[in-house]
Amino acid sequence: MTDRDRIDQHVARWLPVLPDLDPDIEGAVTRMSFLSRHLREVKDRALADLDLQEKEYGTLHALAGRGGRAAPTEIAGDLRMAPASITARVDALVRRGFVRRIPSTVDRRRIDVELTDAGLAAWRRAMGVVGDEEHRVLGALTPDERRLLSDLLRRVTLTTERPPAGP
């Protein structure tokens, strides 16, 4: 490939300093970090433009991923938070009209949280901005290349999920 990016310059700068540096590993890791940072910045700008806080968006996202309705403990599990921490988030979203509390259909002692049309619309607007940028960036690849990239990243991710081999 003849096109060079800023990461190529980064690797070239560090190779004389660290002669054992694997340029492919350094390039891949630095590019993944750059891409993650770029997409995070796009998301942060979109949320600011839409007057959504990250925690509000995260809660709406968790609800949308559960079909628009969930128990607070399920939301807490999805967000890896203590269940007691969800109450304040839900209260804020109720005040904004993005969710409502409704009786559970499985346990009358329990209350579920449900997305309102306004909450779903806010979540979709934010998802649209981020999704558009993901498609723009990964649109540099063919569908087969995107599948290959996803498969390769899956293999790397699976390695991180396994404990390192002992000494």
TITIFI-179708 format. One record per residue: residue in three letters; z, y, x of N, C-alpha, C, O in turn. Coordinates in Angstrom, 3 decimals. Layout:
N
<'ALA',<Z,Y,X>,<Z,Y,X>,<Z,Y,X>,<Z,Y,X>>
...
# end
This chain:
167
<'MET',<0.000,-1.180,0.859>,<0.000,0.000,0.000>,<0.000,1.243,0.904>,<0.729,1.295,1.895>>
<'THR',<-0.801,2.211,0.564>,<-0.934,3.390,1.407>,<-0.078,4.559,0.943>,<0.247,5.435,1.745>>
<'ASP',<0.287,4.594,-0.312>,<1.108,5.699,-0.807>,<2.514,5.578,-0.230>,<3.116,4.504,-0.224>>
<'ARG',<3.015,6.702,0.250>,<4.366,6.723,0.813>,<5.232,7.625,-0.056>,<4.768,8.640,-0.575>>
<'ASP',<6.488,7.243,-0.205>,<7.425,8.044,-0.987>,<8.571,8.502,-0.086>,<8.588,8.226,1.114>>
<'ARG',<9.516,9.200,-0.685>,<10.647,9.714,0.105>,<11.504,8.601,0.684>,<12.187,8.801,1.688>>
<'ILE',<11.476,7.436,0.063>,<12.279,6.315,0.577>,<11.664,5.791,1.875>,<12.393,5.372,2.775>>
<'ASP',<10.333,5.808,1.982>,<9.698,5.421,3.250>,<10.180,6.328,4.381>,<10.431,5.863,5.493>>
<'GLN',<10.304,7.614,4.094>,<10.792,8.561,5.096>,<12.251,8.250,5.458>,<12.633,8.315,6.626>>
<'HIS',<13.042,7.919,4.465>,<14.453,7.547,4.681>,<14.534,6.332,5.606>,<15.292,6.340,6.576>>
<'VAL',<13.756,5.289,5.308>,<13.781,4.071,6.116>,<13.324,4.378,7.542>,<13.940,3.915,8.502>>
<'ALA',<12.247,5.156,7.687>,<11.741,5.495,9.022>,<12.789,6.261,9.833>,<12.884,6.083,11.047>>
<'ARG',<13.564,7.098,9.177>,<14.604,7.871,9.864>,<15.728,6.956,10.357>,<16.291,7.183,11.428>>
<'TRP',<16.054,5.921,9.574>,<17.190,5.072,9.918>,<16.844,3.901,10.844>,<17.732,3.375,11.515>>
<'LEU',<15.602,3.490,10.894>,<15.248,2.356,11.756>,<15.617,2.567,13.227>,<16.142,1.642,13.848>>
<'PRO',<15.364,3.746,13.812>,<15.779,3.923,15.216>,<17.294,3.926,15.398>,<17.796,3.560,16.461>>
<'VAL',<18.015,4.337,14.365>,<19.474,4.408,14.444>,<20.087,3.026,14.259>,<21.064,2.674,14.920>>
<'LEU',<19.503,2.248,13.354>,<19.997,0.900,13.043>,<18.862,-0.100,13.269>,<18.169,-0.458,12.316>>
<'PRO',<18.656,-0.556,14.498>,<17.509,-1.421,14.804>,<17.494,-2.737,14.014>,<16.428,-3.325,13.833>>
<'ASP',<18.653,-3.208,13.543>,<18.705,-4.449,12.774>,<18.459,-4.222,11.281>,<18.493,-5.168,10.495>>
<'LEU',<18.215,-2.991,10.897>,<17.991,-2.656,9.492>,<16.745,-3.378,8.979>,<15.678,-3.308,9.589>>
<'ASP',<16.894,-4.061,7.868>,<15.737,-4.694,7.224>,<15.083,-3.637,6.335>,<15.660,-3.244,5.321>>
<'PRO',<13.879,-3.170,6.702>,<13.273,-2.075,5.950>,<12.964,-2.441,4.501>,<12.960,-1.568,3.634>>
<'ASP',<12.708,-3.711,4.229>,<12.421,-4.113,2.852>,<13.676,-4.086,1.994>,<13.638,-3.645,0.845>>
<'ILE',<14.787,-4.555,2.547>,<16.049,-4.515,1.802>,<16.477,-3.069,1.602>,<16.832,-2.672,0.492>>
<'GLU',<16.443,-2.276,2.678>,<16.840,-0.874,2.559>,<15.937,-0.139,1.564>,<16.415,0.647,0.745>>
<'GLY',<14.651,-0.398,1.642>,<13.722,0.252,0.720>,<13.972,-0.141,-0.723>,<13.986,0.715,-1.608>>
<'ALA',<14.172,-1.434,-0.967>,<14.390,-1.903,-2.344>,<15.693,-1.353,-2.908>,<15.721,-0.839,-4.027>>
<'VAL',<16.777,-1.458,-2.133>,<18.083,-0.997,-2.617>,<18.067,0.514,-2.852>,<18.580,0.993,-3.864>>
<'THR',<17.488,1.251,-1.934>,<17.455,2.705,-2.077>,<16.569,3.110,-3.244>,<16.898,4.057,-3.958>>
<'ARG',<15.461,2.422,-3.456>,<14.600,2.735,-4.607>,<15.298,2.404,-5.929>,<15.193,3.166,-6.891>>
<'MET',<16.005,1.280,-5.983>,<16.732,0.948,-7.219>,<17.788,2.007,-7.505>,<17.967,2.422,-8.650>>
<'SER',<18.480,2.440,-6.468>,<19.497,3.475,-6.635>,<18.858,4.785,-7.094>,<19.376,5.443,-7.996>>
<'PHE',<17.751,5.162,-6.486>,<17.047,6.392,-6.869>,<16.589,6.326,-8.322>,<16.767,7.277,-9.082>>
<'LEU',<15.994,5.188,-8.703>,<15.514,5.039,-10.078>,<16.673,5.096,-11.074>,<16.564,5.751,-12.110>>
<'SER',<17.775,4.421,-10.772>,<18.953,4.465,-11.649>,<19.475,5.885,-11.792>,<19.815,6.323,-12.892>>
<'ARG',<19.537,6.599,-10.682>,<20.015,7.981,-10.704>,<19.060,8.867,-11.527>,<19.507,9.701,-12.314>>
<'HIS',<17.766,8.681,-11.341>,<16.780,9.459,-12.090>,<16.925,9.228,-13.597>,<16.955,10.179,-14.377>>
<'LEU',<17.015,7.968,-13.994>,<17.135,7.665,-15.428>,<18.460,8.171,-15.989>,<18.514,8.591,-17.145>>
<'ARG',<19.521,8.139,-15.199>,<20.816,8.682,-15.622>,<20.698,10.189,-15.859>,<21.231,10.706,-16.840>>
<'GLU',<20.006,10.888,-14.970>,<19.826,12.332,-15.121>,<19.009,12.656,-16.370>,<19.328,13.604,-17.088>>
<'VAL',<17.971,11.886,-16.633>,<17.169,12.083,-17.847>,<18.042,11.878,-19.081>,<17.983,12.657,-20.032>>
<'LYS',<18.851,10.822,-19.054>,<19.750,10.539,-20.183>,<20.765,11.662,-20.357>,<21.005,12.109,-21.478>>
<'ASP',<21.359,12.118,-19.269>,<22.349,13.193,-19.349>,<21.736,14.465,-19.939>,<22.358,15.127,-20.770>>
<'ARG',<20.516,14.807,-19.510>,<19.838,15.994,-20.059>,<19.547,15.816,-21.545>,<19.733,16.738,-22.338>>
<'ALA',<19.089,14.627,-21.911>,<18.784,14.362,-23.325>,<20.042,14.482,-24.175>,<20.007,15.079,-25.251>>
<'LEU',<21.143,13.925,-23.705>,<22.387,14.000,-24.460>,<22.855,15.445,-24.581>,<23.317,15.858,-25.645>>
<'ALA',<22.742,16.213,-23.505>,<23.139,17.624,-23.565>,<22.253,18.384,-24.557>,<22.747,19.185,-25.350>>
<'ASP',<20.955,18.130,-24.508>,<20.028,18.796,-25.433>,<20.322,18.433,-26.888>,<20.109,19.239,-27.794>>
<'LEU',<20.809,17.222,-27.098>,<21.109,16.748,-28.451>,<22.562,16.982,-28.849>,<22.992,16.561,-29.923>>
<'ASP',<23.318,17.654,-27.981>,<24.731,17.939,-28.226>,<25.532,16.662,-28.481>,<26.363,16.602,-29.387>>
<'LEU',<25.264,15.645,-27.663>,<25.986,14.381,-27.729>,<26.722,14.158,-26.420>,<26.156,14.342,-25.342>>
<'GLN',<27.974,13.766,-26.513>,<28.707,13.378,-25.316>,<28.358,11.934,-24.978>,<27.968,11.157,-25.850>>
<'GLU',<28.503,11.586,-23.706>,<28.212,10.223,-23.262>,<29.025,9.201,-24.059>,<28.498,8.167,-24.469>>
<'LYS',<30.310,9.495,-24.275>,<31.143,8.526,-24.998>,<30.715,8.404,-26.460>,<30.827,7.327,-27.045>>
<'GLU',<30.230,9.486,-27.051>,<29.722,9.402,-28.424>,<28.466,8.536,-28.461>,<28.316,7.655,-29.308>>
<'TYR',<27.573,8.815,-27.519>,<26.341,8.038,-27.447>,<26.654,6.555,-27.221>,<26.075,5.688,-27.876>>
<'GLY',<27.561,6.275,-26.302>,<27.913,4.883,-26.014>,<28.450,4.156,-27.235>,<28.143,2.984,-27.452>>
<'THR',<29.246,4.848,-28.026>,<29.798,4.236,-29.233>,<28.708,4.020,-30.277>,<28.656,2.969,-30.916>>
<'LEU',<27.843,5.007,-30.449>,<26.710,4.848,-31.373>,<25.809,3.707,-30.917>,<25.319,2.929,-31.734>>
<'HIS',<25.597,3.614,-29.619>,<24.753,2.555,-29.050>,<25.357,1.177,-29.324>,<24.650,0.245,-29.706>>
<'ALA',<26.653,1.061,-29.128>,<27.327,-0.217,-29.383>,<27.194,-0.598,-30.862>,<26.936,-1.756,-31.192>>
<'LEU',<27.370,0.368,-31.729>,<27.230,0.095,-33.168>,<25.798,-0.300,-33.519>,<25.578,-1.259,-34.259>>
<'ALA',<24.835,0.433,-32.991>,<23.435,0.113,-33.279>,<23.102,-1.297,-32.809>,<22.355,-2.020,-33.468>>
<'GLY',<23.659,-1.679,-31.673>,<23.419,-3.019,-31.144>,<24.038,-4.126,-31.975>,<23.708,-5.299,-31.798>>
<'ARG',<24.927,-3.765,-32.872>,<25.546,-4.734,-33.778>,<25.033,-4.561,-35.201>,<25.698,-4.942,-36.164>>
<'GLY',<23.856,-3.990,-35.320>,<23.262,-3.847,-36.646>,<23.801,-2.668,-37.431>,<23.555,-2.560,-38.632>>
<'GLY',<24.529,-1.787,-36.776>,<25.024,-0.587,-37.437>,<26.418,-0.702,-38.015>,<26.917,0.242,-38.627>>
<'ARG',<27.047,-1.841,-37.829>,<28.388,-2.037,-38.400>,<29.182,-2.992,-37.525>,<28.669,-4.027,-37.100>>
<'ALA',<30.449,-2.640,-37.254>,<31.285,-3.504,-36.421>,<32.747,-3.146,-36.609>,<33.091,-2.054,-37.060>>
<'ALA',<33.584,-4.084,-36.256>,<35.023,-3.830,-36.214>,<35.329,-3.020,-34.954>,<34.648,-3.180,-33.941>>
<'PRO',<36.332,-2.163,-35.003>,<36.697,-1.401,-33.800>,<36.945,-2.290,-32.582>,<36.608,-1.905,-31.463>>
<'THR',<37.526,-3.466,-32.784>,<37.772,-4.353,-31.637>,<36.456,-4.853,-31.035>,<36.373,-5.062,-29.825>>
<'GLU',<35.441,-5.045,-31.856>,<34.132,-5.455,-31.339>,<33.501,-4.329,-30.522>,<32.928,-4.566,-29.459>>
<'ILE',<33.613,-3.116,-31.023>,<33.085,-1.961,-30.292>,<33.807,-1.837,-28.951>,<33.182,-1.613,-27.914>>
<'ALA',<35.125,-1.985,-28.987>,<35.917,-1.894,-27.756>,<35.472,-2.958,-26.758>,<35.333,-2.675,-25.568>>
<'GLY',<35.252,-4.163,-27.231>,<34.782,-5.229,-26.345>,<33.435,-4.917,-25.736>,<33.221,-5.139,-24.545>>
<'ASP',<32.519,-4.400,-26.551>,<31.193,-4.048,-26.045>,<31.267,-2.956,-24.987>,<30.496,-2.958,-24.027>>
<'LEU',<32.198,-2.022,-25.167>,<32.333,-0.892,-24.241>,<33.319,-1.184,-23.115>,<33.548,-0.342,-22.247>>
<'ARG',<33.902,-2.386,-23.135>,<34.902,-2.791,-22.134>,<36.048,-1.799,-22.075>,<36.436,-1.321,-21.009>>
<'MET',<36.579,-1.504,-23.261>,<37.697,-0.561,-23.394>,<38.824,-1.239,-24.149>,<38.629,-2.261,-24.807>>
<'ALA',<39.988,-0.659,-24.043>,<41.116,-1.131,-24.838>,<40.860,-0.754,-26.296>,<40.393,0.353,-26.565>>
<'PRO',<41.153,-1.644,-27.240>,<40.914,-1.343,-28.658>,<41.573,-0.044,-29.128>,<41.012,0.661,-29.968>>
<'ALA',<42.746,0.278,-28.602>,<43.419,1.506,-29.025>,<42.623,2.753,-28.633>,<42.765,3.803,-29.260>>
<'SER',<41.794,2.640,-27.608>,<41.010,3.787,-27.135>,<39.849,4.128,-28.067>,<39.304,5.230,-28.005>>
<'ILE',<39.478,3.197,-28.919>,<38.325,3.410,-29.792>,<38.662,4.366,-30.939>,<37.786,5.079,-31.431>>
<'THR',<39.900,4.382,-31.356>,<40.291,5.189,-32.510>,<39.885,6.651,-32.361>,<39.315,7.229,-33.287>>
<'ALA',<40.168,7.255,-31.216>,<39.822,8.668,-31.005>,<38.311,8.872,-31.028>,<37.824,9.873,-31.554>>
<'ARG',<37.574,7.927,-30.461>,<36.111,8.033,-30.478>,<35.583,7.974,-31.910>,<34.735,8.772,-32.308>>
<'VAL',<36.095,7.025,-32.663>,<35.643,6.879,-34.048>,<36.027,8.119,-34.855>,<35.230,8.610,-35.653>>
<'ASP',<37.241,8.624,-34.652>,<37.661,9.841,-35.360>,<36.679,10.985,-35.113>,<36.285,11.681,-36.049>>
<'ALA',<36.285,11.178,-33.854>,<35.357,12.264,-33.507>,<33.997,12.043,-34.163>,<33.373,12.992,-34.638>>
<'LEU',<33.543,10.809,-34.189>,<32.241,10.517,-34.799>,<32.285,10.645,-36.316>,<31.294,11.034,-36.934>>
<'VAL',<33.420,10.324,-36.916>,<33.591,10.524,-38.359>,<33.502,12.018,-38.673>,<32.826,12.413,-39.623>>
<'ARG',<34.180,12.845,-37.880>,<34.144,14.302,-38.102>,<32.730,14.858,-37.996>,<32.381,15.809,-38.696>>
<'ARG',<31.929,14.277,-37.137>,<30.544,14.743,-36.969>,<29.607,14.147,-38.023>,<28.440,14.529,-38.109>>
<'GLY',<30.119,13.221,-38.814>,<29.283,12.598,-39.839>,<28.365,11.512,-39.309>,<27.398,11.139,-39.973>>
<'PHE',<28.660,10.995,-38.106>,<27.815,9.980,-37.487>,<28.222,8.548,-37.849>,<27.403,7.631,-37.787>>
<'VAL',<29.481,8.364,-38.224>,<29.961,7.046,-38.658>,<30.915,7.241,-39.829>,<31.383,8.347,-40.101>>
<'ARG',<31.187,6.147,-40.505>,<32.208,6.153,-41.559>,<32.998,4.858,-41.434>,<32.513,3.849,-40.922>>
<'ARG',<34.223,4.924,-41.916>,<35.059,3.720,-41.967>,<34.877,3.104,-43.343>,<34.886,3.790,-44.364>>
<'ILE',<34.713,1.791,-43.337>,<34.522,1.072,-44.603>,<35.331,-0.223,-44.569>,<35.612,-0.754,-43.494>>
<'PRO',<35.701,-0.726,-45.734>,<36.448,-1.994,-45.754>,<35.604,-3.140,-45.192>,<34.394,-3.204,-45.409>>
<'SER',<36.253,-4.022,-44.483>,<35.580,-5.193,-43.929>,<35.181,-6.135,-45.049>,<35.865,-6.237,-46.067>>
<'THR',<34.066,-6.821,-44.851>,<33.635,-7.821,-45.828>,<34.253,-9.185,-45.554>,<34.180,-10.084,-46.391>>
<'VAL',<34.870,-9.340,-44.364>,<35.455,-10.636,-44.016>,<36.976,-10.661,-44.067>,<37.572,-11.734,-44.158>>
<'ASP',<37.610,-9.499,-44.010>,<39.068,-9.435,-44.020>,<39.477,-8.117,-44.674>,<39.256,-7.046,-44.109>>
<'ARG',<40.062,-8.195,-45.843>,<40.362,-6.964,-46.584>,<41.430,-6.103,-45.914>,<41.630,-4.952,-46.302>>
<'ARG',<42.122,-6.653,-44.906>,<43.109,-5.859,-44.170>,<42.457,-5.048,-43.057>,<43.088,-4.173,-42.464>>
<'ARG',<41.213,-5.340,-42.784>,<40.519,-4.721,-41.648>,<39.550,-3.639,-42.132>,<39.015,-3.702,-43.239>>
<'ILE',<39.347,-2.662,-41.278>,<38.370,-1.605,-41.533>,<37.254,-1.725,-40.495>,<37.521,-1.890,-39.305>>
<'ASP',<36.026,-1.641,-40.944>,<34.886,-1.641,-40.037>,<34.388,-0.211,-39.857>,<34.764,0.695,-40.601>>
<'VAL',<33.552,-0.034,-38.872>,<32.912,1.254,-38.606>,<31.430,1.051,-38.838>,<30.848,0.061,-38.393>>
<'GLU',<30.821,2.000,-39.541>,<29.399,1.875,-39.880>,<28.661,3.160,-39.516>,<29.152,4.264,-39.754>>
<'LEU',<27.485,2.996,-38.939>,<26.636,4.146,-38.639>,<26.175,4.798,-39.936>,<25.843,4.106,-40.899>>
<'THR',<26.152,6.116,-39.964>,<25.536,6.834,-41.076>,<24.074,7.090,-40.698>,<23.667,6.833,-39.565>>
<'ASP',<23.304,7.590,-41.636>,<21.925,7.944,-41.323>,<21.877,8.985,-40.214>,<21.020,8.920,-39.333>>
<'ALA',<22.801,9.950,-40.256>,<22.848,10.993,-39.214>,<23.182,10.387,-37.855>,<22.603,10.788,-36.846>>
<'GLY',<24.101,9.433,-37.812>,<24.456,8.781,-36.557>,<23.309,7.965,-35.998>,<23.040,7.993,-34.797>>
<'LEU',<22.635,7.238,-36.876>,<21.486,6.451,-36.445>,<20.383,7.360,-35.922>,<19.752,7.045,-34.913>>
<'ALA',<20.141,8.484,-36.594>,<19.102,9.426,-36.161>,<19.451,10.031,-34.802>,<18.572,10.175,-33.951>>
<'ALA',<20.718,10.385,-34.586>,<21.141,10.958,-33.301>,<20.951,9.937,-32.186>,<20.448,10.272,-31.113>>
<'TRP',<21.345,8.710,-32.433>,<21.192,7.644,-31.438>,<19.707,7.421,-31.140>,<19.323,7.295,-29.977>>
<'ARG',<18.881,7.372,-32.168>,<17.443,7.131,-31.965>,<16.784,8.270,-31.191>,<15.915,8.024,-30.354>>
<'ARG',<17.186,9.511,-31.458>,<16.609,10.634,-30.716>,<16.912,10.500,-29.221>,<16.028,10.674,-28.382>>
<'ALA',<18.156,10.191,-28.904>,<18.527,10.030,-27.492>,<17.803,8.829,-26.882>,<17.298,8.919,-25.763>>
<'MET',<17.748,7.728,-27.590>,<17.049,6.536,-27.101>,<15.576,6.831,-26.880>,<14.974,6.322,-25.935>>
<'GLY',<14.994,7.647,-27.745>,<13.578,7.973,-27.621>,<13.272,8.705,-26.331>,<12.288,8.396,-25.658>>
<'VAL',<14.105,9.674,-25.980>,<13.871,10.440,-24.751>,<13.978,9.513,-23.540>,<13.117,9.526,-22.661>>
<'VAL',<15.026,8.721,-23.502>,<15.242,7.821,-22.370>,<14.153,6.751,-22.334>,<13.607,6.448,-21.273>>
<'GLY',<13.845,6.187,-23.484>,<12.806,5.155,-23.548>,<11.446,5.682,-23.127>,<10.693,4.993,-22.440>>
<'ASP',<11.131,6.902,-23.538>,<9.852,7.502,-23.124>,<9.764,7.607,-21.606>,<8.721,7.324,-21.017>>
<'GLU',<10.870,8.019,-20.973>,<10.855,8.152,-19.514>,<10.781,6.783,-18.845>,<10.095,6.632,-17.834>>
<'GLU',<11.469,5.790,-19.386>,<11.378,4.437,-18.827>,<9.942,3.924,-18.889>,<9.442,3.324,-17.938>>
<'HIS',<9.289,4.168,-20.022>,<7.892,3.736,-20.172>,<6.971,4.518,-19.238>,<6.035,3.954,-18.673>>
<'ARG',<7.233,5.812,-19.075>,<6.419,6.622,-18.172>,<6.533,6.105,-16.742>,<5.525,5.916,-16.061>>
<'VAL',<7.764,5.878,-16.293>,<7.992,5.448,-14.918>,<7.442,4.040,-14.689>,<6.713,3.805,-13.725>>
<'LEU',<7.785,3.122,-15.558>,<7.328,1.734,-15.365>,<5.884,1.538,-15.797>,<5.303,0.476,-15.576>>
<'GLY',<5.300,2.567,-16.417>,<3.880,2.530,-16.745>,<3.007,2.542,-15.499>,<1.802,2.307,-15.592>>
<'ALA',<3.591,2.811,-14.333>,<2.856,2.726,-13.075>,<2.491,1.274,-12.755>,<1.651,1.015,-11.893>>
<'LEU',<3.119,0.344,-13.443>,<2.884,-1.085,-13.224>,<2.092,-1.674,-14.387>,<2.158,-1.177,-15.511>>
<'THR',<1.359,-2.715,-14.110>,<0.676,-3.456,-15.177>,<1.728,-4.271,-15.931>,<2.836,-4.460,-15.430>>
<'PRO',<1.396,-4.752,-17.121>,<2.356,-5.619,-17.830>,<2.795,-6.825,-16.988>,<3.971,-7.188,-17.001>>
<'ASP',<1.869,-7.443,-16.264>,<2.242,-8.586,-15.419>,<3.179,-8.165,-14.290>,<4.106,-8.899,-13.948>>
<'GLU',<2.944,-6.992,-13.711>,<3.826,-6.497,-12.650>,<5.210,-6.175,-13.195>,<6.213,-6.428,-12.529>>
<'ARG',<5.271,-5.617,-14.406>,<6.587,-5.335,-15.016>,<7.340,-6.633,-15.259>,<8.549,-6.698,-15.036>>
<'ARG',<6.647,-7.657,-15.710>,<7.291,-8.966,-15.921>,<7.786,-9.522,-14.607>,<8.901,-10.039,-14.539>>
<'LEU',<6.983,-9.430,-13.560>,<7.384,-9.919,-12.243>,<8.596,-9.145,-11.730>,<9.549,-9.743,-11.230>>
<'LEU',<8.564,-7.820,-11.852>,<9.704,-7.004,-11.426>,<10.968,-7.422,-12.173>,<12.025,-7.592,-11.566>>
<'SER',<10.858,-7.584,-13.471>,<12.024,-7.995,-14.263>,<12.536,-9.363,-13.815>,<13.744,-9.571,-13.694>>
<'ASP',<11.616,-10.288,-13.572>,<12.025,-11.619,-13.122>,<12.704,-11.569,-11.755>,<13.708,-12.245,-11.533>>
<'LEU',<12.160,-10.773,-10.845>,<12.759,-10.661,-9.511>,<14.144,-10.024,-9.582>,<15.077,-10.477,-8.919>>
<'LEU',<14.272,-8.975,-10.387>,<15.581,-8.333,-10.536>,<16.587,-9.263,-11.210>,<17.781,-9.200,-10.915>>
<'ARG',<16.117,-10.123,-12.111>,<17.009,-11.113,-12.721>,<17.576,-12.040,-11.653>,<18.773,-12.327,-11.650>>
<'ARG',<16.722,-12.506,-10.746>,<17.190,-13.389,-9.671>,<18.239,-12.695,-8.815>,<19.250,-13.297,-8.452>>
<'VAL',<18.001,-11.445,-8.497>,<18.962,-10.690,-7.689>,<20.260,-10.505,-8.462>,<21.347,-10.661,-7.906>>
<'THR',<20.145,-10.170,-9.750>,<21.333,-9.973,-10.580>,<22.146,-11.256,-10.688>,<23.375,-11.220,-10.614>>
<'LEU',<21.477,-12.378,-10.860>,<22.198,-13.657,-10.939>,<22.989,-13.919,-9.662>,<24.073,-14.500,-9.711>>
<'THR',<22.457,-13.497,-8.532>,<23.175,-13.661,-7.267>,<24.461,-12.845,-7.278>,<25.488,-13.300,-6.774>>
<'THR',<24.415,-11.640,-7.849>,<25.621,-10.818,-7.890>,<26.668,-11.402,-8.828>,<27.858,-11.122,-8.684>>
<'GLU',<26.237,-12.205,-9.778>,<27.171,-12.782,-10.751>,<27.859,-14.033,-10.230>,<28.818,-14.514,-10.833>>
<'ARG',<27.379,-14.554,-9.128>,<28.003,-15.730,-8.521>,<28.906,-15.285,-7.391>,<28.578,-14.341,-6.673>>
<'PRO',<30.037,-15.946,-7.220>,<30.904,-15.578,-6.086>,<30.206,-15.901,-4.761>,<29.450,-16.869,-4.670>>
<'PRO',<30.462,-15.089,-3.744>,<29.868,-15.388,-2.422>,<30.355,-16.726,-1.906>,<31.455,-17.177,-2.226>>
<'ALA',<29.513,-17.350,-1.104>,<29.896,-18.638,-0.499>,<31.062,-18.411,0.470>,<31.162,-17.367,1.115>>
<'GLY',<31.913,-19.388,0.551>,<33.088,-19.293,1.433>,<32.697,-19.292,2.899>,<31.524,-19.458,3.234>>
<'PRO',<33.691,-19.102,3.787>,<33.429,-19.037,5.253>,<32.939,-20.350,5.819>,<32.681,-20.448,7.019>>
# end
